[in-house]
Amino acid sequence: MSVFAADELMDYDEVLERFDVVMGLEVHVELNTASKMWCGCATTYGGAPNTHTCPVCLGLPGSLPVVNGKAVESAIRIGLALDCGIAEWCRFARKNYFYPDMPKDYQVSQYDEPLCFDGGVDIEFDGESYRIPIERVHMEEDAGKLVHVGGAGRIQGADYSLVDYNRAGVPLMEIVTRPIFGTGTRGPEVAREYMAFLRDLMRALGVSEARMERGNMRCDANVSLMPKGATELGIRTETKNVNSLRSVEAALRYEICRQGAVLSSGARVRQETRMWHEEGFTTAGRSKETAEDYRYFPEPDLVPVAPSREWVEELRATLPEPPAARRARLQAEWGFTDLEMRDVLGNEGALDLVEQTVAAGAGPAAARKWWLTELARHANEAGIALDEVPMTPAQVTALQALVDDGTLTDKLARVVIEGVLAGEGDPAEVVAARGLAVVSDEGALSKAVDEAIAAHPDVAQKIRDGKVQAAGALIGAVMKAMRGKADAARVRELVLEKLA
């Protein structure tokens, strides 16, 4: 495995002074249809290996595929949302290649007749707009999954490999851009923003969960360099199956620096696929085939797809509010600053959760606070997505209501969250079971303050002498004695009244 050391890479800014970056992004999106692309097998994530299979998705002799109508509908909606034209007639093709995780040894895809074509979207980023031209959106099927046993879990060094065909045949959309020019020094960041746009769009359309960590959405990132002033595209590399927003940006940045170093040494960039390693580098895969190498030919077992114009227009009417417009509307409604909104958008799933919490009755600031602090921390520690945290927007709203009516302080609310996450019930039930309500009994508070003053006469004298800032020590003593259940502001008032 040949790896460029960090000091062998060309400095990113130096590359951009000498070359223009040209990117191309091929994004695969698994659809969330109930059944597979050509058969009735379930698409449920997980399950015992090879239990969601049948003769069709295993490609056994004599089996015949039938196209999934829901997948075609989803593909048309994706195409319309990306401002694509929708073909009046198209068909499938066989892409011949050795796929160790696809038993047919070919993939049913679309070649020269995609369902959706010639679209484009504008990506807004840091006040600038970047046009991403879409060449096509075509339908195909996913492959199975290889599991390498032994070694480090990679095929290199493994003792043997197993294959799980549960994923084989799951509907897959491939969204292919044309070469992307003009991103200047921001190319990798623009690519990341484009991926975030697609993720949000797929969820808004309801066609995919678009969870990159599960492989629902993954990116093949192409990049090449052109010397300044050149008109001919450079030789590109294709970094395969990058599965996080951060990795898309990092993989492109690495390849730009690596290709800069290769070209500056007088060598040629090799047209090839490359593999991204989360440690922060790419390694060579295989030499990149051309379309001729795949020996495409029309799929003889599937009828062409010819969506009527009336159906296409019916589907156009179902398109949701565009994600960018939705974000702008919510930011205005919530009164968030650009930085606050960026924090929400930077936490996957947070936008939906904050919106649902606000809809349930909480204030936007409180909703943002709980989801981006305590609950985001829990998600990170548990290694789960934010929307998998076992606390609902309604429960967060109920928690904030207890803070607003004085039953809880923020500190006590954090303890209540621990109880909800532990499965002890709704916030009110946790408060009752753990006895967490703020003590509002004036007599009890006054007694606790008197005891604190008596126990710390030196601190009390400082306050009498005018050093008001010393009150914090007495407040802390009272809070400790009352297990954090006192109203700190009221305790401060009592301390100062008694020592005035």
N, C-alpha and C positions, 0 to 999 in steps of 0.2 A: 504494500500500500504506500504509494508515493504521496507525501504530504509536504506542502510548502511551509517552511518555518515562517514565523511571524516576520522575522527580519529579512526574508526573501521576497515578501510581498511589496508591491509598489505602494507608496503612500497614496491614500484615496484622493486627496486634493491634487497631487501631482498627476494622477491618472486623468482627472477631469480637466486639467490644463492642457493635456496633449491629445485627449480622445473625446469623442462624443459617445455617450452610452445609448444603445438601442436595446430595449427590452421586449419580450413577448411572454405573455402569461397564459398558460393552459390550466384551467381550473376544473377539476372533476368534482361533481356534486352528486352524492347518493340521494335519491328521492325517498320519501317516507311512505311510499305506497304500501298497502297491506300485503301485497303479493309481488313476486318477482316479475322481471320484464317479459318472460315468455311462458311462464307456468304459474300454477296456483300456490307454490311453496311460500311459506311465511318469510318475511324479511326481518323478523324480530332480532334485535341485537343480542348477541350472546347465545346461550343454549349449548347443549352438549354437541360436540363436533359431529358434523355430517348427519344431523337429525332433520335439517330443513332442506332436504334434497329429494329429487325424483328423476325418472329417466330423462326428462327434458333438460333440466339444468345440469345433469351429469353428461349430457350429450350422447346417450346410449343409442345404438342403431335402431332405426324405426320410429324414434320419437319425433314429434313435430311441434315446433314452437307456435304460439299465438301471441300477438303483441298486446301489451297491457294498455288498455284505453286510458286509464287514469294517468299513466306515465306520459302518454302523448299530450293529454290535457295540461299536465304540469309543465312539460317542455314548451308548449305554446305560450303559456302564461309567463314563463321565464323570458322567452324571446320577446314578447310584447313589452315586458318591463324594461328590457335592455334596448328598446327602440329598434328591434330587428324587423325585417320583412319575414312573413310566414309563407313557406312554399305551398303552392296549390297541389303539388304532387311530389312525393319523394319516396325513396326506398332505402332498404338496408343493404349492407355489403358485408362480405366476409373478409376480415383482416387476418392474413395468415402469418403466424409467428409462433415460436415455441413458448407457450406459457405453461410453466410447470404447475401452476395452480389453476389451470383451466383445462378440463379433460378433453375438450373438443379439439384442442390444438389450433383453434382460430377463435377470434372474437367477432361477434356480430355487432357491427357498428354502422356508421354512415360515412360515406367517402365524399364523392363529388356532388351529392344531392342532399345536403343537410336540411333539416326541417326549418331552422331559423338562420338568417343571414343578414349581413350588412347593417349592424346596429352601432351603438356607441353610448357612452355615459360620460358625464363630466364629474370629476372628483374634486371637491373643494378641500383645500388643505392649507392651513396657515394663511388664509386670505387670498390664496391663489387658486386658479381653476386649471385642471389638467384634463385634456380630452383622452379618453381611452377608447380607441376604435375596436369594435367587436366584429370579427370576421364571420363567426358562425357559432351556433349552438346546436350540437348534434346529439342524438340518442345512441346509447350503447349499453353494454352490460358490464357489471363488475366481475372481477376474478375472485378466486377463493383466497385462502390465507395460508401461508406456509409458517410452520413452527419449527425452528431449528433447535435440536436437542444436543446439549453438550457444548463445550467451549464457552464463548461469551454470548451465546444466543444468536450469533450471526452465522451465515452459511460457512464463512471461513472458520475452520477449526471445529465445526459441529461433527458429532458422531453420526447423526442421521437426521432426516427431515420428515415431518409429518404434514399432511395437508388437510385442511378443513374446508369443505365446499359449501358451508352454510351461506357464505356471502356470494358465491358464484351465481350470477344471473340477477343480482339486485340491480334495479334500474339506475343507470348512471348517465348524467348529462355532462358533456364536455363543453366548456365555454372558452373559446379561443379568441385571443385578441390578434389584431394585425400588429406589425412592428410599432412600438410606441417611441416616438421621438419627442425631443423638446422638454424633457424633465430636468435638464441641467444637473445641478449637484444633488437634487432631491429624489432621483430615480428610485432607490430602494425604499424610501419613505412613502413615495407615491404608490409603489406596488403594495406596501402594507395597507395603506388607506383603501386601495381598490379591493383588497381581500376583505377588509372589514365591511366595506360597502356591500360586497356580494353576500357575506354572511348575514348581514342585517336584512338584505333584500330577500334571501331564501326564507328566512324566518317570517318576514312580513307576508310573503306569499303563502306561507304554510306548506311549502313543498318539501322542506328538508329541515332537520334539526341543525344542520350545518355545524356540527361539533367537530372541530379539526382534530382534537385529541382522540376522537374515536374513528377518524378516517372518513367521516361523512363528507368532508370537504378537504381537498388537498391540492397543492399547486405544483405544476412543473414550471420552473422559472428559467426562461431562456434569456441570455444576455450576450451581446457582442459589442466590440469596440470599433469605432471608425476614427482613423486619424483626422484631426481637425481639417476641414476643407475637402475631405474625401466624399465621393458620391456613392461608392459601392459599399454595400453592407459587409461587415466583417464576419468571420467564422464564429458561429455561436456554440455555446454549450447549453445543455438542458439539465438543470438540477432537479431530480425527480422526487415527487411525493413529499414535498415540504409541508409539514402539518401544524404550523402555528404561525400567527401573524408576525411574531418577533423573529422566527426563523426565516420567513420569507425575506424580510429586510436584511437579516444578517448574511444569508446565503448569497444574495445578490451583491452585497457590499464585498464579501470575500472574493467572489468570482471576478468582480471588476478589478480588484487589486491584484488578483492572480494573473488575469489575462494581461493587465498592464505590464506586469513583470515579464511575462512570456514574450510579448511583442517588443518590449524595450530591449530584450536580450538578442533580438534578431530571429528568434524562433517563430514558428507558426502555432496558432491555437488549433488544437485537434477538435474536430466536430465529433462530439461524444455526449453521452449522458453522464451525469455525475451524481454522486450520492452525498447528501448533507449529513454531517455528524454534529450532534448537539454540542460537542466540545468546541465547535466554532470553525470547522473547515470542511472542504469538499474533497472527495477522492474520485478518481476516474471509474466510470462504469463500463459501458460498451460503446463501440463506435456507433454513431447515430445513423440509422437506416433512412433511406429516402422512401417516398410513397411507393415507388416501383418495387422496392425490396419486400413490401408487404403483400404484393400480388393480390390486390383487391379484386373481387369480382362480385356481381350481384348475388345476394342471398336468395337461393331458389325456394326456400321453404316459408318465406313470409310475403304476404301481399303488400303492395305499395301503400303508403299513407297519403290520403287525399282529403285534408280537412276542408269542410265547406266554409265559404266566406262568412256565412251567417253564424256558424259556431265560433269562428275566430272572433267575430265582433261581440258575441255573447261573453266570451272569455275576457275580452278587453274590458268589458264593463265590470268585471269582478276584481280588477287590479286594486291593491290597497294604496293608501297614501305613500308616496315615495319616501324611503328612509330619511333622506336629507331634509325633505320638507317637514317630516314628522319631528326630527331632532330640533329644527329651528323653531317649530311651533311650541314644543314642550319647553325649550329653554326660555322662550318669551313668557309662557304661562307661569313657569316656576320662578322666574326672575333670577336664574343662575348666571354667574359670570362665565366667561369663556373657560376659565381655568376649572371652575366647579363642574361645568358640563363636560369638559374633557376628562375629568376624573371619573364621571359616571360612564362615559363611553369607553373609557379605558379598562373598565371591569366588565368582562363578558357576562351578559345577562342582567347587568345592573339596571339598564334603562327600563326594561320591562317591569322589573320588580319595583323600582321606584314609582313608576307610573301606576302600577296596581295598588301600591300602598297609598299613594295620594288619592286614588279613586275610592279607596276604602275609608278615607276621612282624615288621614294624617297630613300635616303640613309638609311641603316639599323639602324644606331644610332638615326636618326631623327624619323624614324617609331616607334622604340621602345619607344623613349621619349614621343611622343604624346599619344600613346595608353596606356602606363603604368602610365601616370601622369594625365593630364587634363581629358582625356576621361574615364579612370578607375575611377577617382573621381566622374565624372558625373554618371557613371553606379552605383556606390555604393550609391550615394545620391538618385538616382531615383529607387533603388531597382530592377534593371534589369541586365541582362547578358551583358557582354561587347559587344558581337556581335549584341545586340539589340539597342545599342546607335545609334541615327539617324544621323550618319556621316559615310560616306563611305571611304574605302581606297583611292579611287581616289580623294576625297575631302581633305583628309589628305595630300596626295601628292601635290595637288595644293596649300595648305596652306604653306607647307614647301618651295615650289618654290618661293612664295612671300617673305619668310624670306631670302632665299638664294640670291634673286636679290636686297635686300635692301629695298623693299617696306614696310616690317613689321619688327619690333623687336619681340623678344619672348614675351614680355609683351603685345604688340598689337595683336600678334597672338592668345593669350589666349582670348582676347576680341572678335576676329573674330570667334573663336570656339563657344563662347556663341551665336553669331548670327546664325551660321550654325545650332546649336542644337535647336535654337528657330524657325527654319524654314524660315529664311530670305534669303536662297539661297546658292549658292556656295561661297567659300571664296572671290573671286574677287568681287562678287556682294555685299557681306557684307562690304568689304573695301570701295567700292564706295558709298554705301548707308549711311554708318556711318562716312565717311570722315576720315578713320583710317590710311591712308598711312603716312609713315615717312616723316617729313618735311626735304627736302634736299636743300632748298633755303638758300644759304650762307648768304644772306643779312638778312633774317629773324632770322637765328640762331645768327648771330653777334649782332643784335639789342637786342635779348632776353638775351644774355650774358652781354651786356653792362648794361641792366636794372638790372640784378641780382647783378652785381658788385656795382652799385650805391646804391642798396637797402641794401647791407650788407658790408659796408666799413670796419668793424672790421675783417670780414672773409677775405676780399681782402688783408688787411694789413698783416695778418698772412701768406698768400701765398707769398706775396712779401718778407716777412722775412725768407722764406725758408720752411715753414710748408706746403708742397705740399699736405699732406693728408687732409688738410682743404678744398681742392677743391670739395670734395664730397658734401658739403653743398650748394655750388653755382650750381653744376650740378643738385642737387635735386630741387633747386629753378627754374632752367630753365625748367626741365622736367615737373614740376608742372604747370608752366605758359603755356607750350605748350601741356598740357593734355597728356603727355607721348609720344608724336609723334616725339620727337627729337631723333637723333642718339647720344646716350650718349657718345660714344667714340669721336665723332667729337666735341661735346660740351666741353669735357675735354680738347681737344687740343686747342680750342679757349680760354678757361679760362686761361690756362697756358701761351699761346702766349701773351694775353693782359696784364697779370700781371708779365711778365718776367722782 
